[in-house]
Amino acid sequence: MVKLLELKKIEKRLGNFRLGPMDMEFERGITSILGPSGSGKTTLLNIIAGITRQDNGRIFLNGRDITDQSPEKRQIGYLFQDFALFPHLNVRENLFFSGNENGERIIKLLEIEDLLDRRIDELSGGEMQRVALGRALMRNPEVLLLDEPMSGLDESRRKRMLVELEQILREFDIPIIYVTHNRKEALILSDRIAIISEGQILQYGDSEDIFERPVDRRVARFMGAENIFRGIVTSAEGLTEISWEEGTLIADEVEFNPGDVVDFCIRPEYVMIVREGKPLKENLAGNVFTGKIITKVRTGGAHEIVVKLRKEYITALVPDHIYTRLSLNERRKIKIGLRRDKIHVMPALFRT
């Protein structure tokens, strides 16, 4: 089976920065490259597009070796972060700069019929994004690259544009690579996510799998996990027992051995309030700890509370109706339970 886009042993050095070496394959659908500024996201896109020449490795597109092809011959569309529209041309001229016999379909899909005779400096940020996307699609690309296209939009505008952008992108049966440093954007848009840091791909796979099962604490942080702790496996017979700062923790069966140092995380929504006199759910048994609420933040329909245990701090997300019913005021002592089935255990990182 021919891979649609395949990178083999790609490597690039820029001063003290090194990208790769990396091997990646891209399928139809949307893949997000997620990572902080300076991690190599744009450099990777530029290598795929042919704008930057890699030091080592090869690139294959639909079975063709395009490593030595110039950018204009690669059949790759590119939506740049600053949109890179020609200011001296109007919208129509920007769109048809490279020519396209299917241009009318793209114009209709993007709903920019009324903009065709406008100057670029007359467009809003969202309109400029649509025009730039249209120009990238006019090349009938076999792959579409998008470099942080939402970065110039305000928060309220970004949310709406993101939904609209996804609907548009789903119309095209090609690999789409979307670069962002915004976790929410990646999770909303993507079928797959690649986490990149310091020029290295830390994890690449299904979006839900990466969200629920990060390979280490670096990926867990990228995916928004707030409760990350260090422990030692003390028993691995059936359920897993982990010794940590607060005592003993019970997790589902994992592939570690007694004596292994591990990191583990649990998302705030799976940290439960344990009420006195109420039956304890089975998946909380052995994982109940006492602490004091030290701060709270309203997060739209829920309260995020930070609980100080004996030594560790842990964040819980409590729905408003429960927060109000239980009167969870600051400085109040409470018991929390960690859902055994939602504790994710990872190999320990000793340099993070």
N, C-alpha and C positions, 0 to 999 in steps of 0.2 A: 504493500500500500504506500503510495506516494504521500509524503508529509507536505502540507501546504506551505509552511515556512519552517526551515530548520537551520539552527545555528550550531556549528561544530567547532568547539575549542576556540571560541572567540576571545581575544585578549587585546587590551590596549593600555599603554602607559602614557600618562600625561603628567609630567613632572614627578612628584612623589605619589601620585594617585595611580592605582592599578585596577583596571576592570577585568574580571575573569581570572583565569580561563573559565568559560562557561559553555555548556551545551543546553540548548532549549529547543522545544518543538511547539509550534502554535497551530491550533485547529481553528475551524470556523467558530464564530462567536467572539465574545469580548473577553480579553485578558487584560487585567490591570497590572502594571508594574508599580508597586507601592514601596515607598521608602522616603527618608528625609532628604533635604537639600544636600547636594554634594555626594550622593550615594552612587551616582553613575547612571541614573535613569535616562536623561537626555542624551548622554554619550551613547548609550545602547541604541536609542532610536536613530541617532545620526549614523551609526554604523550600519544599521539595517537599511536606511535610506540611501547610503552611499555618500553622504555628506562628509563623514569622517571615515578615514581608512583605518581598519584594524591592523594591529601589528602581526597577529597570527589568527588562523582559523578561516573557515569558509562559510558561505551563506547559500542556501538552496531555496528556491521559490518554485513550488509546483514541479519539483524534480529537476529544475534547471539550476546550474551553478551560476549565480549572478555576482560572485565575489569581485570580479574585475570589471563589471559593468558600471557605467556612469549613472548618476542618479536619474537622469531623464529617460533612461532605457529600462529601468527596473520595474515599471508598472506598480509603483508604490505611491499612494496618496499620503500627504503629510499635512496635518493641521498644527501649525506652530503655536507656541504659547502666546506670542504677540500678534497672531493671525497673519502677519506679513502680507497684507493686501497692498496693491499698488495705489497710492493716493492720487496719482494723476489720471487714473482710469475710473470710470463709473462702475457700478455693480455689474452691469451686463458685460462690460469689457473685461472685468476681472474674472468673471465666471467662464467666459468663452476664450480666455487667453490661449489655452492649449487646444481649443476646439473640442466638440463633443456632439455626436449625432443624437444622443439620448439626453441632451441638456434640459429639455422641457420637462421631462419626468422628474429630474432632480430638483428643478426650480419649484415644481408643484409640490413635491414631497416636503421641501423645506419651507414652503409657504412664503416665498420671497418675491412673488410676481409683482407686487406693488413697489418693490425696491429697485427694480432693474435700471431705472434712469437716475437714481440718486447718486450723489457723490459719497465717497467713503467717509469724509468728515461729517456727513449729515446722519450717520448711522449711530444707533445706541450700541452698547457693548454686546447685548444679545443678538442684535441684527448683524453686527460684524462677525460674530461667531458663526452664524448661519451661512453668511456669504463665504467665509473662509472654508467652512466645511463643504459647501457646494463646490468651490473651486477644486478642493482636494478630490472630491468624488467625480468631477468632470473627466478625470484621467482614466476612468474605468479601472480603478486600481485592483490589483489582486490581493493587496494588503493595505489597510488603512492605519496610519499612526497618528495619535493625538497626544500632544505634549501639554498637559495641565491646561486644558481649554477653559476651565471654570475659574482660574485664579484671578481674573480681573473683574469678576462679578461679585456684588454684595451677597450676603448670606441668603436673604429672602429670594432674590433673583436666581441665585445658584440652584436652590432646591427645585424650582419650577423648570429651569432650563435642563437640569439633569434628567428629569423625567421625560421631557420632550426629546432630549438627545438620545436617550436609550431607545425610545420608540422609532426614531429615525434610523439608528444604527442597526436595529434588528431587521430592517428591510434588506440588508445587504448580506449575502451568503459568502462572506470572506472573513479571514482572520482580522480582527481589530485589536490593536494594542494601545491601551490607554494609560498614559503615565500620570501619576498623581502622588501627592504626599498626604492626601485626605482619605482616611480610612473609610468614612461613611460613603464617599463617592465610589470607592472601589467595591464596597459591599453591595451598594444599590445596583451598580452597572454590571458587575462582572460574573462570568461563568467560572473563570479561574483567576487566581491572584498569584503573582510572584513577588515575594518580599525580598528587597535588595538593600544591602547595607555595606558601605565601604567597598563597593565594586564587586560584591559577592552575592549570589542568590542564596538566601538562607532557607527558603522553602517555596515550592511551586506546586500548585495543585488546585483542586476544587475549592471554591470560595468558602463553602460551609465547613469543609474539612479543616481548612487553615484557621477559621474562626474558632472552631470547637477544639481542635487538636493541634495547637502550635508545637513545633519540634523543640523549641527551647524558649527560655525567658525573653530573649530578644524579640522573637516573633510574637510572643504573648503580649509584650508591651506594645508593639506596632498595632496589634489587633484589639487594643483597648483593655486588656486584662489588668485590673488594678491590684488584685490580691495574689501576689506571687511570693512564695515562701521556700525556705530550704529545709530539708529533713533527711533522715536516714531510714531506709527500709529495715524493719526489724523482723518482719514475717511476711512470707509470700506464699503461704499455703491457703489456697482459696482466695479469700479477701486479703488485701494488702494492708499491713500495719506500718505506719510511718511515725517515727519519733521526731518531734519538732519542738520549738521553744515553748509551746503551750501544753505539751504532754504527748499523748498518743492519738493518732488520727487513723480512721478507717477509710480506705478507698476500694473501689472495685479491683478485680484482679488485673495486674499489669505485668509486663515482662521485665521485672527487675528481681534481683536476688538480695537476701539479707546482707546488710553491710553496705549496700550501694547508697551513695549520696545522691539525692535527687532534688529537683525543683518541682514544685506543684503549684497549681493555680486554681482558683474558683471565681467565677464571675459574680458580681454583686447581687444579681437577681436570683442566685441560687444559695445565698446566705439567708437563712430563714429566722424569723423571730420565734423563739420557743416560749409558749405561754404556760405559766404555772397552772397545774391541775388539768391540763389538756393532754390527751394521749399523744405520745411521741411517735411520729411516723417512722417506719422501719428504716427508711433511707437516711435518717438522721442519727440513728442509734450509734453511740460511741463517739459522736462528733459534736457534742454540746459543750459550749464554753461560756464562761461568765465574763462580762466586761462592762464598761461604762461608756455611754454615748458622750462624745466630746465635741462633735460638730454635726451640722445637718445642712443640706442644700436642697431647695425645691427644684425639681427637674421636670415639671410638666406632667401631672398625673401621678407623681411619685415623689418620695423624699429619699435622698441619698444620705445615709448616716454613716459616720465613722465611729467605730467602736474600739476603745483601747482595752485589749485583753491584759494579761500579766505583763507581756513584753512586746507583743506585736500589735499592729493596728490593722483592722479589717473593715472594708466598706461593704455595706448592705444597701440594696435598693428595695424600699418599702412602699407599696401602693398607698396613695393618700388615705383611703378609707380605713386601712389597717393602722396607719400612723396616727390618725385622729382617734380611732376607737381605743387604742392602747396608750394614748397620751405619751408618746415617746419624746419627752423633753430632754434637752441637753443635761448632761451630768447624771442622768438616771442610770442605775444599774439594770442590765438586762441579760438574758441568756440567748445565745444565738446557736443555730445548728447549721452545719455544712452538709449539703446533700452529697452523700457518698457517690452517687452515680454521676455527679457533675464535677468531681475533683479530677483534674487532668494532671497526670504525673509525667515529668520530662527528665531527660538526663541533665545533671547539674552542670551549669557553666561556671567556671572558676574565674574567668576573665570576661566581664560584661561591659 
